[in-house]
Each structure stands twice: as structure tokens, then as C-alpha cells.
Amino acid sequence: MESKNLLVRKTCFDDLKYFAEWERMETVVAFFSISENRSYEDVVRESILWEQDPSKLQFTIILKEENIPIGRVYISRIDLHTESLDITRIYIADLKYRGKGYGEEAMRLIMQYCFEDLKCVRITLDHYTGNDVASTLYLKLGFQYEGIARSSCKKNGKYFDVELMSMLKKDYDLLF
């Protein structure tokens, strides 16, 4: 997948070193149920398991101009019967690349891929209650709130609420 500034491609093994580094950064994991102190081995083990599961996909966000990885996308719960999936994790890692529209650009590429290539009828995602940056972006892109899943994420022994959102193909077609 390619846009003006980004390439979003399937994750390769060499990308895992970036994920392991990024997913130890507080600025990345603050709003994800990623436990602190994840090791490189933990990231590799998780990635290998995900690669073996046909209901999951992993992508790396590349900044074209510099040809460097800047973020990650993880899709799960791919259900061919209901033609649905969940964008489980998406982030731009380094603060110097945030606030430049790359997250929105990556989301648009992923949405296009999900609706047009995978032929989904429904995409879901969620975000921690209080994650105003995610909320603003998802609403701007046309996602709609469905409710709050109380204590549905656990991180470092503490439970968090998440706000559930979705977009239907018919809504996507009207917007894009």
C-alpha cells in the first residue's frame, strides 16, 4: 500500500527489532494493553504466533522519503464469514513523526485495504477511554461509537475501559 508519504507493507522479521524498541517507550504503550518490560524475544514470539494465524495480519509503516520504519499496524479477528475485522493496534512510534498526518494517512491506506482488497463489510477498532488523539482521528475518518467495554483491557495488573467504534463499507463508500 502506498500514499504520498508512506508505504505500508507486510511486516518482515527485521522490523521486529523496531517493534521491540518502540513497545518499551511510554509514549507508544500509554494507550495500549502492552505490558511494560517486553523483551525482543517476547515480540518475536508474539509475531511468529500471529503469522501462523490466518485471522491476523501485521504491517509496518514506512516513511518513503527517508525509507525508514516509523510505525506499526496489527489487524486481528479477520472473519471471512461476517466479512469483518478489527484494527487492533496502529501507531506512529517516534514523537518527531507525530502530528504530521502520518497516522491519518496510514489509517486511510489500511481502511482502503480492508474494504476494497479484503472485501470487508465492517471494520472495528477501539481506544482507551481518554485517548483524545485517537478519538479525534477515528471520528474524522468516519468511525462511529458503539459503546464502552468496561474493564476489557488489562495492563500491568490494572483494568481499563475502551471505547468501541466501527465503520461499515456503505459509510466508507459515501465518505471516500
C-alpha positions, 0 to 999 in steps of 0.5 A: 500500500502506498500514499504520498508519504508512506508505504505500508507493507507486510511486516518482515522479521527485521522490523521486529527489532523496531517493534521491540524498541518502540513497545518499551517507550511510554509514549507508544504503550500509554494507550495500549494493553502492552505490558511494560518490560517486553523483551525482543524475544517476547515480540518475536514470539508474539509475531511468529504466533500471529503469522501462523494465524490466518485471522491476523495480519501485521504491517509496518509503516514506512516513511518513503522519503527517508525509507525508514520504519516509523510505525506499526499496524496489527489487524486481528479477528479477520472473519471471512464469514461476517466479512469483518475485522478489527484494527487492533493496534496502529501507531506512529512510534517516534514523537518527531513523526507525530502530528504530521498526518502520518497516522491519518494517512496510514489509517486511510491506506489500511481502511482502503485495504480492508474494504476494497482488497479484503472485501470487508463489510465492517471494520472495528477498532477501539481506544482507551477511554481518554485517548483524545488523539485517537478519538479525534482521528477515528471520528474524522475518518468516519468511525462511529461509537458503539459503546464502552467495554468496561474493564476489557483491557488489562495492563500491568495488573490494572483494568481499563475501559475502551471505547468501541467504534466501527465503520461499515463499507456503505459509510466508507463508500459515501465518505471516500 
